[in-house]
């Protein structure tokens, strides 16, 4: 029964993202087994888009190859670039360590910008915005910016190897 409720909640969330509204508010409880991932598409943008909300890593699972991660990203429709705001979990340390970062993938290369170490169990405000060839990532009180080609993109949320709560979500174009 709980599987059906989870599917209904997920379908309701995905269904909402198809509504042509300038701003949407919702929550997404992302749950993935060890070594697995889940993704939800928020919507497409032309040259500008923003995802704002709060993120919390609720549970980190152990896996020999994969880390627990919560991710917000914009990916170019033509596949030429991707901007990812990640919260990575490292459950093997004495204390559960969380690390925030912005990753830009472009032309087969990756740039990584640190957003610092984060408190385990914290609920952190975030924002990922692409506009006119720039991306801005904010996690807690830290902000980083980078360049990306101006092009249509799609916004997504996802998680891997654990449970991540995305709350107070707003996606705008």
Backbone as JSON Lines, residues from 0, in Angstrom:
{"i":0,"aa":"X","n":[0.81,-1.2,0.0],"ca":[0.0,0.0,0.0],"c":[0.86,1.26,0.0]}
{"i":1,"aa":"X","n":[1.95,1.28,0.81],"ca":[2.78,2.48,0.87],"c":[3.43,2.76,-0.48]}
{"i":2,"aa":"X","n":[3.75,1.73,-1.24],"ca":[4.31,1.92,-2.58],"c":[3.34,2.65,-3.49]}
{"i":3,"aa":"X","n":[2.05,2.32,-3.36],"ca":[1.03,2.99,-4.18],"c":[0.9,4.45,-3.79]}
{"i":4,"aa":"X","n":[0.96,4.75,-2.47],"ca":[0.87,6.13,-2.02],"c":[2.06,6.94,-2.53]}
{"i":5,"aa":"X","n":[3.26,6.36,-2.46],"ca":[4.46,7.04,-2.94],"c":[4.33,7.32,-4.44]}
{"i":6,"aa":"X","n":[3.88,6.32,-5.2],"ca":[3.71,6.51,-6.65],"c":[2.68,7.59,-6.94]}
{"i":7,"aa":"X","n":[1.59,7.6,-6.16],"ca":[0.56,8.62,-6.37],"c":[1.1,10.01,-6.07]}
{"i":8,"aa":"X","n":[1.89,10.14,-4.99],"ca":[2.49,11.44,-4.67],"c":[3.45,11.87,-5.78]}
{"i":9,"aa":"X","n":[4.28,10.94,-6.24],"ca":[5.23,11.26,-7.3],"c":[4.51,11.64,-8.57]}
{"i":10,"aa":"X","n":[3.46,10.89,-8.93],"ca":[2.71,11.21,-10.15],"c":[2.04,12.57,-10.01]}
{"i":11,"aa":"X","n":[1.52,12.87,-8.82],"ca":[0.92,14.18,-8.6],"c":[1.93,15.29,-8.78]}
{"i":12,"aa":"X","n":[3.14,15.09,-8.29],"ca":[4.19,16.09,-8.43],"c":[4.58,16.26,-9.88]}
{"i":13,"aa":"X","n":[4.82,15.16,-10.59],"ca":[5.21,15.23,-12.0],"c":[4.1,15.86,-12.82]}
{"i":14,"aa":"X","n":[2.85,15.51,-12.49],"ca":[1.71,16.09,-13.2],"c":[1.67,17.59,-13.03]}
{"i":15,"aa":"X","n":[1.99,18.09,-11.83],"ca":[1.99,19.52,-11.58],"c":[3.03,20.23,-12.43]}
{"i":16,"aa":"X","n":[4.18,19.58,-12.66],"ca":[5.24,20.24,-13.41],"c":[4.88,20.46,-14.87]}
{"i":17,"aa":"X","n":[3.85,19.8,-15.36],"ca":[3.45,19.98,-16.75],"c":[2.53,21.19,-16.94]}
{"i":18,"aa":"X","n":[2.04,21.76,-15.85],"ca":[1.15,22.91,-15.92],"c":[1.95,24.13,-16.38]}
{"i":19,"aa":"X","n":[1.5,24.85,-17.43],"ca":[2.25,26.0,-17.92],"c":[2.05,27.23,-17.05]}
{"i":20,"aa":"X","n":[2.7,27.25,-15.9],"ca":[2.61,28.35,-14.96],"c":[4.01,28.91,-14.78]}
{"i":21,"aa":"X","n":[4.12,30.21,-14.55],"ca":[5.43,30.83,-14.39],"c":[6.14,30.38,-13.12]}
{"i":22,"aa":"X","n":[5.41,30.14,-12.05],"ca":[6.05,29.69,-10.82],"c":[5.19,28.6,-10.19]}
{"i":23,"aa":"X","n":[5.85,27.57,-9.67],"ca":[5.16,26.46,-9.03],"c":[5.79,26.21,-7.66]}
{"i":24,"aa":"X","n":[4.97,25.79,-6.7],"ca":[5.48,25.49,-5.38],"c":[5.06,24.08,-5.01]}
{"i":25,"aa":"X","n":[6.0,23.3,-4.44],"ca":[5.69,21.94,-4.07],"c":[6.83,21.36,-3.25]}
{"i":26,"aa":"X","n":[6.71,20.06,-2.97],"ca":[7.75,19.32,-2.27],"c":[7.98,18.01,-3.01]}
{"i":27,"aa":"X","n":[9.17,17.48,-2.89],"ca":[9.51,16.2,-3.52],"c":[10.35,15.42,-2.53]}
{"i":28,"aa":"X","n":[9.82,14.27,-2.11],"ca":[10.53,13.37,-1.2],"c":[11.16,12.3,-2.08]}
{"i":29,"aa":"X","n":[12.45,12.42,-2.3],"ca":[13.17,11.54,-3.23],"c":[13.8,10.39,-2.45]}
{"i":30,"aa":"X","n":[13.47,9.17,-2.85],"ca":[13.95,7.98,-2.15],"c":[14.56,7.02,-3.15]}
{"i":31,"aa":"X","n":[15.83,6.64,-2.92],"ca":[16.51,5.71,-3.82],"c":[17.31,4.71,-2.99]}
{"i":32,"aa":"X","n":[17.25,3.45,-3.39],"ca":[18.02,2.41,-2.71],"c":[19.51,2.57,-2.96]}
{"i":33,"aa":"X","n":[20.31,1.79,-2.25],"ca":[21.77,1.84,-2.4],"c":[22.15,1.55,-3.85]}
{"i":34,"aa":"X","n":[22.91,2.46,-4.45],"ca":[23.33,2.3,-5.83],"c":[22.27,2.63,-6.86]}
{"i":35,"aa":"X","n":[21.14,3.14,-6.43],"ca":[20.03,3.5,-7.33],"c":[19.83,5.01,-7.33]}
{"i":36,"aa":"X","n":[19.08,5.49,-8.32],"ca":[18.79,6.92,-8.37],"c":[17.35,7.14,-8.81]}
{"i":37,"aa":"X","n":[16.81,8.29,-8.45],"ca":[15.48,8.74,-8.84],"c":[15.59,10.16,-9.35]}
{"i":38,"aa":"X","n":[14.8,10.5,-10.37],"ca":[14.84,11.84,-10.97],"c":[13.42,12.29,-11.25]}
{"i":39,"aa":"X","n":[13.19,13.58,-11.08],"ca":[11.92,14.19,-11.44],"c":[12.19,15.43,-12.29]}
{"i":40,"aa":"X","n":[11.5,15.54,-13.41],"ca":[11.65,16.69,-14.31],"c":[10.72,17.8,-13.84]}
{"i":41,"aa":"X","n":[11.29,19.01,-13.66],"ca":[10.49,20.17,-13.26],"c":[9.9,20.89,-14.47]}
{"i":42,"aa":"X","n":[10.7,21.05,-15.53],"ca":[10.2,21.74,-16.71],"c":[11.32,22.29,-17.57]}
{"i":43,"aa":"X","n":[10.95,22.82,-18.72],"ca":[11.9,23.36,-19.69],"c":[11.94,24.89,-19.61]}
{"i":44,"aa":"X","n":[13.09,25.44,-19.99],"ca":[13.27,26.89,-20.03],"c":[13.86,27.29,-21.38]}
{"i":45,"aa":"X","n":[13.75,28.53,-21.73],"ca":[14.4,29.03,-22.94],"c":[15.84,29.42,-22.61]}
{"i":46,"aa":"X","n":[16.05,30.61,-22.07],"ca":[17.39,31.05,-21.68],"c":[17.49,31.41,-20.2]}
{"i":47,"aa":"X","n":[16.36,31.33,-19.49],"ca":[16.33,31.69,-18.08],"c":[15.47,30.69,-17.31]}
{"i":48,"aa":"X","n":[15.92,30.35,-16.11],"ca":[15.13,29.49,-15.24],"c":[15.74,29.47,-13.86]}
{"i":49,"aa":"X","n":[14.9,29.15,-12.87],"ca":[15.37,29.13,-11.5],"c":[14.61,28.08,-10.71]}
{"i":50,"aa":"X","n":[15.34,27.37,-9.85],"ca":[14.75,26.44,-8.9],"c":[15.19,26.92,-7.52]}
{"i":51,"aa":"X","n":[14.22,27.16,-6.64],"ca":[14.47,27.65,-5.3],"c":[13.75,26.73,-4.32]}
{"i":52,"aa":"X","n":[14.34,26.49,-3.17],"ca":[13.67,25.68,-2.15],"c":[14.6,25.38,-1.0]}
{"i":53,"aa":"X","n":[14.31,24.27,-0.32],"ca":[15.14,23.79,0.76],"c":[15.47,22.33,0.51]}
{"i":54,"aa":"X","n":[16.66,21.91,0.93],"ca":[17.09,20.53,0.75],"c":[17.57,19.98,2.08]}
{"i":55,"aa":"X","n":[17.25,18.71,2.31],"ca":[17.7,18.02,3.52],"c":[18.0,16.57,3.16]}
{"i":56,"aa":"X","n":[19.19,16.11,3.5],"ca":[19.52,14.7,3.32],"c":[18.98,13.97,4.54]}
{"i":57,"aa":"X","n":[17.93,13.2,4.34],"ca":[17.22,12.54,5.43],"c":[17.92,11.24,5.85]}
{"i":58,"aa":"X","n":[18.38,10.48,4.84],"ca":[18.99,9.18,5.12],"c":[20.06,8.89,4.08]}
{"i":59,"aa":"X","n":[21.23,8.45,4.55],"ca":[22.31,8.05,3.65],"c":[22.51,6.55,3.76]}
{"i":60,"aa":"X","n":[22.57,5.89,2.62],"ca":[22.8,4.45,2.59],"c":[24.25,4.17,2.23]}
{"i":61,"aa":"X","n":[24.75,3.03,2.63],"ca":[26.12,2.62,2.32],"c":[26.14,1.91,0.97]}
{"i":62,"aa":"X","n":[27.14,2.22,0.16],"ca":[27.38,1.53,-1.1],"c":[28.86,1.62,-1.38]}
{"i":63,"aa":"X","n":[29.43,0.55,-1.9],"ca":[30.88,0.54,-2.14],"c":[31.31,1.49,-3.24]}
{"i":64,"aa":"X","n":[30.42,1.83,-4.15],"ca":[30.8,2.65,-5.31],"c":[30.13,4.03,-5.35]}
{"i":65,"aa":"X","n":[28.93,4.15,-4.82],"ca":[28.16,5.39,-4.96],"c":[27.95,6.08,-3.62]}
{"i":66,"aa":"X","n":[27.93,7.4,-3.66],"ca":[27.66,8.21,-2.47],"c":[26.19,8.63,-2.47]}
{"i":67,"aa":"X","n":[25.72,8.96,-1.29],"ca":[24.38,9.54,-1.19],"c":[24.47,10.95,-1.78]}
{"i":68,"aa":"X","n":[23.47,11.33,-2.57],"ca":[23.5,12.64,-3.19],"c":[22.09,13.17,-3.42]}
{"i":69,"aa":"X","n":[21.92,14.47,-3.21],"ca":[20.73,15.18,-3.62],"c":[21.18,16.19,-4.68]}
{"i":70,"aa":"X","n":[20.44,16.29,-5.78],"ca":[20.9,17.12,-6.89],"c":[19.78,17.94,-7.5]}
{"i":71,"aa":"X","n":[20.1,19.18,-7.83],"ca":[19.24,20.06,-8.61],"c":[20.07,20.4,-9.84]}
{"i":72,"aa":"X","n":[19.49,20.27,-11.04],"ca":[20.31,20.59,-12.21],"c":[19.5,21.18,-13.35]}
{"i":73,"aa":"X","n":[20.22,21.9,-14.2],"ca":[19.73,22.35,-15.49],"c":[20.64,21.7,-16.52]}
{"i":74,"aa":"X","n":[20.05,21.1,-17.55],"ca":[20.82,20.46,-18.62],"c":[20.35,21.01,-19.96]}
{"i":75,"aa":"X","n":[21.31,21.39,-20.81],"ca":[20.98,21.93,-22.13],"c":[20.24,20.87,-22.95]}
{"i":76,"aa":"X","n":[19.23,21.3,-23.68],"ca":[18.47,20.37,-24.53],"c":[19.36,19.67,-25.54]}
{"i":77,"aa":"X","n":[20.38,20.36,-26.05],"ca":[21.26,19.75,-27.05],"c":[22.4,18.94,-26.43]}
{"i":78,"aa":"X","n":[22.42,18.83,-25.09],"ca":[23.43,18.02,-24.41],"c":[24.8,18.66,-24.28]}
{"i":79,"aa":"X","n":[24.94,19.94,-24.63],"ca":[26.26,20.57,-24.63],"c":[26.77,20.97,-23.25]}
{"i":80,"aa":"X","n":[25.88,21.12,-22.25],"ca":[26.31,21.49,-20.91],"c":[25.28,21.05,-19.88]}
{"i":81,"aa":"X","n":[25.75,20.99,-18.64],"ca":[24.89,20.69,-17.5],"c":[25.44,21.43,-16.28]}
{"i":82,"aa":"X","n":[24.55,22.06,-15.52],"ca":[24.91,22.73,-14.27],"c":[24.22,21.99,-13.14]}
{"i":83,"aa":"X","n":[25.0,21.47,-12.17],"ca":[24.46,20.64,-11.09],"c":[24.81,21.24,-9.74]}
{"i":84,"aa":"X","n":[23.8,21.43,-8.92],"ca":[23.99,21.79,-7.52],"c":[23.82,20.51,-6.73]}
{"i":85,"aa":"X","n":[24.92,20.01,-6.15],"ca":[24.93,18.72,-5.44],"c":[25.1,18.91,-3.95]}
{"i":86,"aa":"X","n":[24.45,18.05,-3.19],"ca":[24.76,17.85,-1.78],"c":[25.16,16.39,-1.67]}
{"i":87,"aa":"X","n":[26.44,16.14,-1.41],"ca":[26.98,14.79,-1.32],"c":[27.08,14.35,0.13]}
{"i":88,"aa":"X","n":[26.73,13.09,0.38],"ca":[26.84,12.54,1.72],"c":[27.91,11.48,1.81]}
{"i":89,"aa":"X","n":[28.64,11.49,2.89],"ca":[29.7,10.52,3.14],"c":[29.41,9.83,4.48]}
{"i":90,"aa":"X","n":[28.63,8.74,4.49],"ca":[28.23,8.11,5.74],"c":[29.32,7.28,6.41]}
{"i":91,"aa":"X","n":[30.47,7.1,5.8],"ca":[31.5,6.25,6.37],"c":[32.35,6.96,7.43]}
{"i":92,"aa":"X","n":[32.31,8.26,7.46],"ca":[33.09,9.01,8.44],"c":[32.43,8.88,9.81]}
{"i":93,"aa":"X","n":[33.18,9.18,10.86],"ca":[32.62,9.09,12.22],"c":[31.35,9.9,12.35]}
{"i":94,"aa":"X","n":[31.36,11.05,11.77],"ca":[30.13,11.84,11.69],"c":[29.73,11.85,10.23]}
{"i":95,"aa":"X","n":[28.46,11.86,9.98],"ca":[28.0,11.9,8.6],"c":[28.37,13.25,8.01]}
{"i":96,"aa":"X","n":[29.22,13.25,7.0],"ca":[29.7,14.46,6.39],"c":[28.88,14.77,5.14]}
{"i":97,"aa":"X","n":[28.49,16.02,4.99],"ca":[27.81,16.49,3.79],"c":[28.66,17.59,3.16]}
{"i":98,"aa":"X","n":[28.73,17.59,1.85],"ca":[29.5,18.57,1.1],"c":[28.61,19.15,0.0]}
{"i":99,"aa":"X","n":[28.64,20.47,-0.15],"ca":[27.89,21.13,-1.21],"c":[28.83,21.58,-2.32]}
{"i":100,"aa":"X","n":[28.35,21.51,-3.57],"ca":[29.19,21.95,-4.69],"c":[28.33,22.26,-5.92]}
{"i":101,"aa":"X","n":[28.87,23.08,-6.78],"ca":[28.31,23.33,-8.11],"c":[29.25,22.67,-9.1]}
{"i":102,"aa":"X","n":[28.7,21.84,-9.98],"ca":[29.5,21.21,-11.04],"c":[28.97,21.67,-12.39]}
{"i":103,"aa":"X","n":[29.89,22.1,-13.24],"ca":[29.55,22.48,-14.61],"c":[30.21,21.46,-15.54]}
{"i":104,"aa":"X","n":[29.4,20.76,-16.31],"ca":[29.92,19.83,-17.31],"c":[29.71,20.45,-18.68]}
{"i":105,"aa":"X","n":[30.82,20.61,-19.43],"ca":[30.74,21.25,-20.74],"c":[31.88,20.74,-21.6]}
{"i":106,"aa":"X","n":[31.57,20.33,-22.83],"ca":[32.57,19.87,-23.79],"c":[33.45,18.76,-23.22]}
{"i":107,"aa":"X","n":[32.85,17.84,-22.48],"ca":[33.6,16.72,-21.93],"c":[34.48,17.07,-20.74]}
{"i":108,"aa":"X","n":[34.42,18.3,-20.27],"ca":[35.22,18.74,-19.12],"c":[34.3,19.12,-17.98]}
{"i":109,"aa":"X","n":[34.85,19.06,-16.77],"ca":[34.07,19.38,-15.59],"c":[34.78,20.42,-14.74]}
{"i":110,"aa":"X","n":[34.03,21.44,-14.31],"ca":[34.51,22.43,-13.35],"c":[33.73,22.21,-12.06]}
{"i":111,"aa":"X","n":[34.42,22.24,-10.92],"ca":[33.77,22.04,-9.63],"c":[34.04,23.26,-8.75]}
{"i":112,"aa":"X","n":[32.97,23.8,-8.17],"ca":[33.05,24.94,-7.27],"c":[32.49,24.51,-5.92]}
{"i":113,"aa":"X","n":[33.27,24.66,-4.86],"ca":[32.85,24.22,-3.53],"c":[31.86,25.19,-2.91]}
{"i":114,"aa":"X","n":[30.86,24.62,-2.27],"ca":[29.93,25.38,-1.44],"c":[30.1,24.99,0.03]}
{"i":115,"aa":"X","n":[31.19,24.26,0.34],"ca":[31.58,23.99,1.71],"c":[31.0,22.73,2.33]}
{"i":116,"aa":"X","n":[31.49,22.45,3.54],"ca":[30.98,21.35,4.35],"c":[29.68,21.79,5.0]}
{"i":117,"aa":"X","n":[28.77,20.84,5.14],"ca":[27.44,21.16,5.65],"c":[27.13,20.31,6.88]}
{"i":118,"aa":"X","n":[26.31,20.82,7.74],"ca":[25.91,20.08,8.95],"c":[24.96,18.94,8.58]}
{"i":119,"aa":"X","n":[25.25,17.77,9.1],"ca":[24.39,16.61,8.87],"c":[23.01,16.87,9.48]}
{"i":120,"aa":"X","n":[21.97,16.55,8.74],"ca":[20.61,16.74,9.21],"c":[20.06,18.14,9.03]}
{"i":121,"aa":"X","n":[20.87,19.05,8.51],"ca":[20.42,20.44,8.33],"c":[19.44,20.55,7.18]}
{"i":122,"aa":"X","n":[18.53,21.49,7.29],"ca":[17.63,21.87,6.2],"c":[18.2,23.16,5.64]}
{"i":123,"aa":"X","n":[18.67,23.1,4.4],"ca":[19.38,24.23,3.81],"c":[18.6,24.87,2.67]}
{"i":124,"aa":"X","n":[18.5,26.2,2.67],"ca":[17.91,26.87,1.52],"c":[18.87,26.78,0.33]}
{"i":125,"aa":"X","n":[18.3,26.62,-0.87],"ca":[19.12,26.58,-2.07],"c":[18.45,27.36,-3.19]}
{"i":126,"aa":"X","n":[19.27,27.71,-4.17],"ca":[18.78,28.33,-5.4],"c":[19.75,27.97,-6.51]}
{"i":127,"aa":"X","n":[19.22,27.53,-7.64],"ca":[20.01,27.31,-8.84],"c":[19.32,28.07,-9.96]}
{"i":128,"aa":"X","n":[20.05,29.03,-10.54],"ca":[19.48,29.89,-11.57],"c":[20.39,29.91,-12.79]}
{"i":129,"aa":"X","n":[19.79,29.76,-13.97],"ca":[20.5,29.99,-15.22],"c":[19.83,31.17,-15.91]}
{"i":130,"aa":"X","n":[20.66,32.08,-16.4],"ca":[20.12,33.27,-17.07],"c":[21.18,33.85,-18.0]}
{"i":131,"aa":"X","n":[20.85,33.88,-19.27],"ca":[21.66,34.58,-20.27],"c":[23.15,34.21,-20.21]}
{"i":132,"aa":"X","n":[23.44,32.93,-20.14],"ca":[24.82,32.48,-20.19],"c":[25.55,32.43,-18.86]}
{"i":133,"aa":"X","n":[24.83,32.56,-17.75],"ca":[25.43,32.47,-16.41],"c":[24.61,31.51,-15.56]}
{"i":134,"aa":"X","n":[25.28,30.87,-14.63],"ca":[24.6,30.04,-13.65],"c":[25.03,30.52,-12.27]}
{"i":135,"aa":"X","n":[24.05,30.6,-11.36],"ca":[24.32,31.0,-9.99],"c":[23.76,29.91,-9.08]}
{"i":136,"aa":"X","n":[24.61,29.42,-8.17],"ca":[24.19,28.41,-7.2],"c":[24.35,28.98,-5.8]}
{"i":137,"aa":"X","n":[23.31,28.83,-5.0],"ca":[23.37,29.28,-3.61],"c":[22.93,28.12,-2.74]}
{"i":138,"aa":"X","n":[23.71,27.83,-1.7],"ca":[23.4,26.78,-0.75],"c":[23.71,27.31,0.64]}
{"i":139,"aa":"X","n":[22.68,27.43,1.45],"ca":[22.86,28.09,2.75],"c":[23.25,29.53,2.51]}
{"i":140,"aa":"X","n":[24.39,29.96,3.07],"ca":[24.83,31.35,2.91],"c":[25.9,31.51,1.83]}
{"i":141,"aa":"X","n":[26.3,30.42,1.18],"ca":[27.37,30.49,0.19],"c":[26.8,30.53,-1.22]}
{"i":142,"aa":"X","n":[27.47,31.32,-2.08],"ca":[27.04,31.49,-3.46],"c":[28.25,31.38,-4.38]}
{"i":143,"aa":"X","n":[28.06,30.71,-5.52],"ca":[29.08,30.67,-6.57],"c":[28.4,30.92,-7.91]}
{"i":144,"aa":"X","n":[29.19,31.43,-8.85],"ca":[28.68,31.7,-10.21],"c":[29.66,31.16,-11.23]}
{"i":145,"aa":"X","n":[29.13,30.82,-12.41],"ca":[29.96,30.33,-13.51],"c":[29.25,30.65,-14.82]}
{"i":146,"aa":"X","n":[29.98,30.49,-15.91],"ca":[29.42,30.71,-17.24],"c":[28.96,29.4,-17.84]}
{"i":147,"aa":"X","n":[27.85,29.46,-18.56],"ca":[27.35,28.35,-19.38],"c":[26.8,28.97,-20.67]}
{"i":148,"aa":"X","n":[26.79,28.23,-21.77],"ca":[26.22,28.79,-22.99],"c":[24.73,29.09,-22.81]}
{"i":149,"aa":"X","n":[24.27,30.19,-23.35],"ca":[22.85,30.52,-23.31],"c":[22.12,29.61,-24.28]}
{"i":150,"aa":"X","n":[21.25,28.77,-23.76],"ca":[20.5,27.84,-24.61],"c":[19.33,27.26,-23.82]}
{"i":151,"aa":"X","n":[18.33,26.73,-24.51],"ca":[17.21,26.09,-23.81],"c":[17.72,24.92,-22.96]}
{"i":152,"aa":"X","n":[17.09,24.76,-21.78],"ca":[17.51,23.69,-20.87],"c":[16.3,23.13,-20.13]}
{"i":153,"aa":"X","n":[16.54,22.03,-19.42],"ca":[15.5,21.38,-18.63],"c":[15.98,21.29,-17.19]}
{"i":154,"aa":"X","n":[15.09,21.61,-16.25],"ca":[15.4,21.54,-14.82],"c":[14.94,20.2,-14.26]}
{"i":155,"aa":"X","n":[15.79,19.61,-13.4],"ca":[15.48,18.33,-12.77],"c":[15.91,18.33,-11.31]}
{"i":156,"aa":"X","n":[15.28,17.46,-10.53],"ca":[15.67,17.15,-9.16],"c":[15.96,15.66,-9.11]}
{"i":157,"aa":"X","n":[16.88,15.26,-8.25],"ca":[17.14,13.84,-8.13],"c":[17.89,13.49,-6.87]}
{"i":158,"aa":"X","n":[17.99,12.18,-6.64],"ca":[18.76,11.69,-5.51],"c":[19.3,10.31,-5.85]}
{"i":159,"aa":"X","n":[20.29,9.89,-5.08],"ca":[20.89,8.58,-5.24],"c":[21.33,8.06,-3.87]}
{"i":160,"aa":"X","n":[21.18,6.77,-3.69],"ca":[21.71,6.06,-2.52],"c":[21.29,6.7,-1.2]}
{"i":161,"aa":"X","n":[19.99,7.0,-1.09],"ca":[19.48,7.57,0.15],"c":[18.15,8.26,-0.04]}
{"i":162,"aa":"X","n":[17.78,9.05,0.95],"ca":[16.53,9.79,0.93],"c":[16.83,11.28,1.1]}
{"i":163,"aa":"X","n":[16.3,12.08,0.19],"ca":[16.51,13.52,0.21],"c":[15.15,14.21,0.11]}
{"i":164,"aa":"X","n":[14.92,15.19,0.99],"ca":[13.68,15.95,0.96],"c":[13.94,17.32,0.32]}
{"i":165,"aa":"X","n":[13.18,17.61,-0.71],"ca":[13.18,18.93,-1.35],"c":[11.86,19.58,-0.94]}
{"i":166,"aa":"X","n":[11.91,20.71,-0.24],"ca":[10.68,21.35,0.23],"c":[10.65,22.8,-0.22]}
{"i":167,"aa":"X","n":[9.46,23.39,-0.11],"ca":[9.23,24.79,-0.49],"c":[9.78,25.08,-1.89]}
{"i":168,"aa":"X","n":[9.59,24.13,-2.79],"ca":[10.13,24.23,-4.15],"c":[9.37,25.26,-4.98]}
{"i":169,"aa":"X","n":[10.13,26.04,-5.71],"ca":[9.56,26.97,-6.69],"c":[10.41,26.88,-7.95]}
{"i":170,"aa":"X","n":[9.78,26.57,-9.05],"ca":[10.45,26.55,-10.35],"c":[9.85,27.67,-11.19]}
{"i":171,"aa":"X","n":[10.69,28.52,-11.71],"ca":[10.19,29.61,-12.56],"c":[11.01,29.69,-13.83]}
{"i":172,"aa":"X","n":[10.37,30.24,-14.85],"ca":[10.99,30.35,-16.17],"c":[11.15,31.81,-16.54]}
